Amino acid sequence: MITLNSVSKRWGRNEVLRDIDLTIEEGRVISMLGPNGSGKSTLIKCILNLVRPNSGTITVNGIPSTSVESRKDISYMPQVARFAENISAIRLIQLISDIRGVDADPTQLIEYFNLEGHMSKKLGVLSGGSRQKVSAVLAFLFDSPIIILDEPTVGLDPVSRVNFKRLVLEEKERGKTIFFTSHIMSDVEEVADEIAFLLEGKIVYQGKPEELIKSTNQPNLEQSIAHLLKAEA
């Protein structure tokens, strides 16, 4: 479980997060939605302790996010994976496994994302989509109870997107807690138990996608979000 209590973050005079209260329950798939610049990536970085909030507290399974111990339960897939370009994909996976101290076998995930022919190639020559798949392998490799994904399906081809969503649902069935951001509403509708909509640093809606669709009297989540944005404006 991840709990945020009254979390705020400012960059100079720009208040990126404003008094955020959010609970991410164990074994649930939660999607954080919002327009560009709403604070989604900053919120994730606060959970990971890559960014320190100006006020408020964050705990991961009861452990303060400022503790190294809190990160042992988390795997993370960034929106844009920036890897050293002069090493191979398989070497990167070996290095991360060594750093985490986990002897994990990536074979199944490599096959899942159709990366067999790319693992010996240097990361600098891989396409953006292939690097995204390598990042996905790393996110799901270590059997972490919490998986955080920032725009995970951006750059993936249609088949890989379908496989990725199937993998998320499989991990949920295994009891994993998955927190992800996305601009692709069809992906959210397919896998999310709950959504939290972030606008100008504040959560303006939190609940089930189908409840928002019903309350806004719209045919799908995408149009419900558009309706919500107009109402807030």
C-alpha positions as CSV (number, residue, x, y, z in Angstrom):
1,M,0.0,0.0,0.0
2,I,1.1,3.5,-0.8
3,T,-0.2,6.5,1.2
4,L,0.2,10.2,0.5
5,N,-0.9,12.6,3.1
6,S,-1.1,16.4,2.3
7,V,1.7,16.2,-0.2
8,S,2.7,19.5,-1.8
9,K,5.6,20.3,-4.1
10,R,6.8,23.7,-5.5
11,W,9.4,24.5,-8.1
12,G,10.1,28.2,-7.2
13,R,6.7,29.9,-7.3
14,N,5.1,27.1,-9.4
15,E,3.1,24.8,-7.1
16,V,3.1,21.5,-9.0
17,L,1.3,19.4,-6.3
18,R,-1.2,20.9,-3.9
19,D,-2.1,19.1,-0.7
20,I,-2.5,15.6,-2.3
21,D,-4.2,12.9,-0.3
22,L,-4.1,9.5,-2.1
23,T,-4.2,5.9,-1.0
24,I,-3.1,3.1,-3.4
25,E,-4.5,-0.1,-2.0
26,E,-2.7,-3.4,-2.2
27,G,-3.6,-5.7,-5.1
28,R,-5.3,-2.9,-7.1
29,V,-4.5,-1.3,-10.5
30,I,-4.8,2.5,-10.1
31,S,-4.3,5.0,-13.0
32,M,-3.3,8.6,-12.5
33,L,-4.7,10.7,-15.3
34,G,-4.3,14.4,-16.2
35,P,-3.2,16.8,-18.9
36,N,0.5,17.4,-19.6
37,G,2.0,19.5,-16.8
38,S,-0.6,18.5,-14.2
39,G,2.0,16.9,-11.9
40,K,1.7,13.2,-12.6
41,S,5.4,12.5,-13.1
42,T,6.3,14.7,-10.2
43,L,4.0,12.7,-8.0
44,I,5.6,9.4,-9.1
45,K,9.1,10.8,-8.4
46,C,8.0,11.9,-4.9
47,I,6.8,8.3,-4.2
48,L,10.2,7.0,-5.4
49,N,12.0,9.7,-3.4
50,L,13.6,11.1,-6.6
51,V,12.0,14.4,-5.7
52,R,11.3,15.6,-2.1
53,P,8.0,17.2,-1.4
54,N,7.9,20.5,0.4
55,S,5.3,19.3,2.8
56,G,3.3,16.1,3.6
57,T,4.3,12.5,4.1
58,I,4.5,9.4,1.9
59,T,4.7,5.9,3.1
60,V,5.2,2.6,1.2
61,N,3.9,-0.4,3.2
62,G,4.1,1.7,6.3
63,I,7.7,2.7,5.6
64,P,8.5,6.4,4.9
65,S,9.4,6.9,1.2
66,T,12.6,8.7,2.3
67,S,13.9,5.3,3.6
68,V,15.9,3.1,1.2
69,E,13.9,0.1,2.5
70,S,10.7,1.5,1.0
71,R,12.1,1.2,-2.5
72,K,13.0,-2.5,-2.2
73,D,9.3,-3.4,-2.9
74,I,9.0,-1.2,-6.0
75,S,9.8,-1.7,-9.7
76,Y,9.6,1.4,-11.9
77,M,9.2,2.0,-15.6
78,P,9.9,5.7,-16.6
79,Q,8.1,7.5,-19.4
80,V,11.4,7.8,-21.3
81,A,14.1,5.3,-20.5
82,R,17.5,6.8,-20.7
83,F,20.1,4.0,-20.8
84,A,23.8,3.9,-21.5
85,E,23.9,3.5,-25.2
86,N,27.2,1.6,-25.5
87,I,26.0,-1.6,-23.7
88,S,23.7,-4.3,-24.9
89,A,20.2,-4.9,-23.7
90,I,21.1,-8.2,-22.0
91,R,24.0,-6.6,-20.3
92,L,21.8,-3.9,-18.9
93,I,19.4,-6.5,-17.5
94,Q,22.3,-8.3,-15.9
95,L,23.6,-5.1,-14.4
96,I,20.3,-4.1,-12.9
97,S,19.9,-7.7,-11.6
98,D,23.3,-7.4,-9.9
99,I,22.4,-4.0,-8.4
100,R,19.1,-5.3,-7.0
101,G,20.8,-8.5,-5.8
102,V,18.2,-10.7,-7.5
103,D,19.0,-13.6,-9.8
104,A,16.0,-13.2,-12.1
105,D,15.6,-15.0,-15.5
106,P,14.4,-12.6,-18.2
107,T,13.8,-15.3,-20.8
108,Q,10.0,-15.4,-20.6
109,L,9.6,-11.6,-20.7
110,I,12.1,-11.3,-23.6
111,E,9.9,-13.8,-25.5
112,Y,6.7,-12.0,-24.4
113,F,7.9,-8.7,-25.9
114,N,9.5,-10.4,-29.0
115,L,13.0,-9.1,-28.1
116,E,15.0,-12.3,-28.8
117,G,16.7,-10.7,-31.8
118,H,17.6,-7.5,-30.0
119,M,19.2,-8.5,-26.7
120,S,22.8,-8.6,-28.0
121,K,22.5,-5.2,-29.7
122,K,23.7,-2.1,-28.1
123,L,20.9,0.1,-26.7
124,G,22.0,3.1,-28.8
125,V,21.0,1.3,-32.0
126,L,17.6,0.1,-30.8
127,S,14.4,1.9,-31.8
128,G,12.4,3.8,-29.3
129,G,9.8,1.1,-29.2
130,S,12.4,-1.6,-28.5
131,R,14.0,0.4,-25.7
132,Q,10.5,0.8,-24.3
133,K,10.1,-3.0,-24.3
134,V,13.5,-3.4,-22.6
135,S,12.3,-1.0,-19.9
136,A,9.1,-3.1,-19.6
137,V,11.2,-6.2,-19.1
138,L,13.0,-4.5,-16.2
139,A,9.7,-3.3,-14.6
140,F,8.2,-6.8,-14.5
141,L,11.4,-8.9,-14.0
142,F,12.0,-8.8,-10.2
143,D,8.6,-9.9,-8.9
144,S,8.2,-6.6,-6.9
145,P,4.9,-6.3,-5.0
146,I,4.5,-2.7,-6.3
147,I,5.0,-1.7,-9.9
148,I,4.9,1.9,-11.0
149,L,4.6,2.7,-14.7
150,D,4.8,6.2,-16.3
151,E,3.1,6.2,-19.7
152,P,4.2,2.6,-20.3
153,T,2.5,1.9,-23.6
154,V,3.7,5.0,-25.5
155,G,5.8,3.9,-28.4
156,L,4.7,0.3,-28.3
157,D,3.3,-1.3,-31.4
158,P,-0.3,-2.6,-31.3
159,V,0.6,-6.2,-30.5
160,S,3.0,-5.2,-27.8
161,R,0.3,-2.9,-26.3
162,V,-2.1,-5.8,-26.1
163,N,0.6,-8.1,-24.6
164,F,1.5,-5.3,-22.1
165,K,-2.1,-4.9,-20.9
166,R,-2.5,-8.7,-20.6
167,L,0.7,-8.8,-18.5
168,V,-0.7,-6.0,-16.2
169,L,-3.9,-8.0,-15.6
170,E,-1.9,-11.2,-14.9
171,E,0.3,-9.4,-12.4
172,K,-2.9,-8.0,-10.7
173,E,-4.2,-11.6,-10.4
174,R,-1.0,-12.4,-8.6
175,G,-1.8,-9.7,-6.0
176,K,0.5,-7.0,-7.3
177,T,-0.2,-3.3,-6.8
178,I,0.1,-1.4,-10.0
179,F,0.1,2.4,-10.3
180,F,0.4,3.9,-13.8
181,T,-0.1,7.1,-15.8
182,S,-1.5,7.1,-19.3
183,H,-3.1,9.4,-21.9
184,I,-4.6,6.4,-23.7
185,M,-8.1,6.1,-22.2
186,S,-8.9,2.8,-23.8
187,D,-5.9,1.2,-22.0
188,V,-7.1,2.7,-18.7
189,E,-10.7,1.4,-19.2
190,E,-9.3,-2.1,-19.9
191,V,-7.1,-2.5,-16.9
192,A,-7.7,0.1,-14.1
193,D,-9.8,-0.7,-11.0
194,E,-9.7,3.0,-10.1
195,I,-8.6,6.3,-11.5
196,A,-7.4,9.5,-9.9
197,F,-7.6,12.7,-12.1
198,L,-5.0,15.3,-11.4
199,L,-5.5,18.8,-12.6
200,E,-3.2,21.7,-11.8
201,G,-1.7,19.8,-9.0
202,K,-4.9,18.7,-7.3
203,I,-6.9,15.5,-7.4
204,V,-10.4,16.5,-8.7
205,Y,-11.8,13.0,-9.1
206,Q,-11.0,9.6,-7.6
207,G,-13.1,6.5,-8.1
208,K,-14.0,3.8,-10.6
209,P,-13.8,4.6,-14.3
210,E,-17.4,3.3,-14.8
211,E,-18.7,5.6,-12.0
212,L,-17.2,8.7,-13.8
213,I,-18.7,7.6,-17.1
214,K,-22.1,7.2,-15.4
215,S,-22.0,10.4,-13.5
216,T,-21.0,12.5,-16.6
217,N,-23.5,10.6,-18.8
218,Q,-20.9,10.0,-21.4
219,P,-20.4,7.0,-23.7
220,N,-16.7,6.3,-22.7
221,L,-13.9,7.3,-20.4
222,E,-12.3,9.6,-22.9
223,Q,-15.4,11.7,-23.3
224,S,-16.0,11.6,-19.6
225,I,-12.5,13.1,-18.9
226,A,-13.2,15.8,-21.6
227,H,-16.5,16.6,-19.8
228,L,-14.7,16.8,-16.5
229,L,-12.0,19.2,-17.9
230,K,-14.7,21.5,-19.3
231,A,-16.5,21.5,-15.9
232,E,-13.4,22.3,-14.0
233,A,-12.5,25.1,-16.5
